[in-house]
Amino acid sequence: MKTLDFDTADNVISYGKMSAFCTFLIGTFILGTFYLYQHSSIIFVSLFYMVVASFVNGFIFIKLISFWFSNPNDRKEIRNILLFMLLNIPIAYIYVRIGLEIYSDSFSIQ
């Protein structure tokens, strides 16, 4: 089994790109699934996903910041990945708002 190597800036930059992109895709898939099926169990899956994604992205974000300070030659690329990762925060907020709107419309008490 191959382990993730966080010892070089190139690896952490690659993991940051993958993490930001995969987080966006999986979040979009979960929101789309909830929109199509409107099943309440998807909410629990999405909450679990948000917690796990926050920890994974947070760890990679901290590693990128540490490499930003120690590798002046890679700062521009690291900065771009950090901004790309930060872009997921407002997207996640919008997805939560959309999900809550779908939930309130679908499961209203009458």
N, C-alpha and C positions, 0 to 999 in steps of 0.2 A: 504494500500500500504506500502510495506516495504521500509524503507530508508536505504541508505548505511551508515554504521557506521565506521568512520575513527578515532575512539578513542583508539583502541588497535593496537599494533604492529601485532598481528596475523591476524586481519582483513585487515590491509593495505598490509601485505605480500600476503595474498590471492588475494586481488584486483590487486596487481602488477602482479602476475602470470597470472590471468585471462586476464588482460589488454594486456600484452605482447603477449600472445598466440592468443587472439581474434583479435588483431590488425594485426598480421601476417596472420591469416586465411582469414580475410576479405580483406586485401590487395591482397593476392594471388587470391582470388575469383574475385576481380575487374579486376586484370591484365589478368586472364584467360578469363573472359568474353570479355574484349576488344580484346584479341588475336583472339577469336573465331568469334566475330561479327563485329569488327572493325567499330563500330558506334561512331561518334564523341561526342555524348551526354554522353557517358561513361567517357570521359575525365573530364567533369564538375562534374560528380558524384565522380570521384576519387580525384579531387581537393578539393571538399567539405569534403570528407572523411579524407583527409590528414590534413586539418585544424582542424577538430573536434578531430581526433585521437591525434594530437599534443597537444592540450589543455588538453584532458583527461589524456594522458600519462604524460604530464608535471606536472599536479597537483599531480598525484599519485607518480611520481618520487620525487617531493619536499617533500611530506609526508613521503616517505621512508627514505629520507636523514635525516629528522628531527627525525624519530624514530631510525635511526642508531646512532645518537649522544646521544639520551636519553636512549637507551636500549642496554647496552654492551653485554648482554647475547644473543641477537638475531642478532648481527652484521654479522656473517658469512652468515646466511640465507638472510638477507637484502642485503648484498653485492652481493650475487648470483642473486637475483631478479633484482637489479640495472643493473648488467652486462647483464642479459637476456633482459631487456628493452632496453639497449643501443645497443644491437645486431640488433634491428629493424631499426636503423638509416641507416647502410650500406645496409641492405636489401631493405629499401624504396628507397634509391638512385639507386640501381641496377634496381628495378622495374620501376622507373621513366625513366631511360635510355632505358630499353627495351620498355616501352610504347612509348617513343619519336621515337624510331627506327621503331616500328610498324606504328606509325602515319605518319612518313615521307615516308615510303614505300607505304602506303595505299592511302594517300591523296596528292600525289605529283602533282604539277602543270606542265602541258605539253604544 
